[in-house]
Amino acid sequence: MMVKKTWTAVLIASAAALTFATPAHADPDSDFARELHTYGIYGQKDFNAWIGKIACKRLDRGVDVTAQDSAKFVSDQLLRGSSTEQAYQFLGAAMNYYCPDKRVLLTQ
């Protein structure tokens, strides 16, 4: 009988923990998309996240060496009519979410 009460208490505590648990980490792709929207950059969330991740990989692998190189790549991917400022905003946001170690390139 004591074992049954203990298991019942454990199950209730586990259920309560699952019910009131908050996610440990929000979806970075959604957060990235929301930040892009503040700059007037729209488009499909998955596509923009993919471009942001590729921009980071290009920097990691040395395909793009400077922020200017990377912003050119991003600009080529964005919709026509996007400004140079938006390309840098996109790049900065991508670095925030996908490669924060590369943010130093924006200040060089």
Residue, then its C-alpha position, 0 to 999 in steps of 0.5 A: m500500500m505504501v509503494k502504491k502511494t509513493w508511485t501515485a505521489v511521483l506520478i502526480a508530481s511528474a504530471a504537475a512538472l510537465t504541466f507547468a514546465t516552460p520550454a527551455h529554449a524558444d524556436p530560434d527560427s521564429d525569433f529570427a523571423r520576428e526580428l527580421h520583420t522589425y526591419g521590414i524583411y519578410g519572406q518565408k520563415d524557413f527560407n530566411a532561416w536557411i539563408g541565415k544559417i548558410a551565411c554563418k557556414r560561409l563565414d565559418r568555412g572562409v567562403d566569405v571573409t568579411a561582413q561585407d562579403s557576407a552581406k553581399f551574399v545575403s543581399d543576393q538572396l533577399l527580395r528585389g528592392s531590399s536595401t544594403e542596410q537590410a542586408y546588414q540587418f539580416l546578417g546581424a540578426a543571423m549572427n545573433y541567432y546562428c553564429p554569435d561568435k562571428r558578430v565581431l566581423l560587423t565591427q571590423 
